[in-house]
């Protein structure tokens, strides 16, 4: 059996089992390729470079066993491999934190080359906060994109911060990223020039309908209350006191733009273009937050 044949066969198993995707891949074939190559110790691009190579029976068995675990446990693939990628940056991950997948990463990935955030930033942008940091992925990507900044990565979850510290160390950014436990802004000193935040925003109705793969993640990092805006209301109210005069808040709301606009009907803001369209990430200037 060749590598391509093995991936196709395992892809069919995933399809037949009706597993849910969205934690790094969007379909059965890509998920199978990820799990199969990981199981047999091959790089992610092996399907392109070594696709016609025959796979040893023991390796086939290893791959089939991992796919069986994926089907039986309904754990996200990233929890099974211990690794996930966001904007081609690798991150260590396990069930202590949600799998990294923020759209904000797209706005940061190429830093000043894209100009996406440059209209609201300046050469005085130095202190950045990644609020609700989880595994620390946005803090890491921001620090990589803007070498002159320092980042505070904050979360209420001590378990998630254990993973964040691993990822900060993994990328050698301990000198520029501080990992802090805080209930939103409660334990955070000073003011920030830029606040990034991918908070819990899943509504109660949506939480009840989530596939098992999402229910395997910490509910604390997902649940946003009846309309998804419970924590976001606090963030919008508390953020100005922790922002410099020209600072901006970049906030992810996922599929809940309608809920956000209903909660803040008079708030002046800008919706930023990502791969999800113009509905997932909103930018708000401090002066607008002050109302």
Buried (B, 14 or more C-beta within 10 A) or exposed (E): BEBBBBBBBBBEBBBEBEBEBEBBBEEBBBBBBBBBBBBBEBEEEBBEEBBEEEBEEEBBEBBBEBBEBBBEEBBBBBBBBEBBBBBEBBBBBBBBBBBBBBBBBBBBBEBEEEEBBEEBBEEEBBBBBBBBBBBBBBBBBBBBBBEEBBBBBBBBBEBBBBBBBBBBBBBEBEEBBBBBEBEBBEEBEEBBBBBBBBBBBBBEEBBEEBEEBBEBBBEBBBBBBEBBBBBBBBBBEBBBEBBBEBBBBBBBBBBBBEBBBEBBEEBEBBBBBBEBEEBBBBBBBBBBBEE
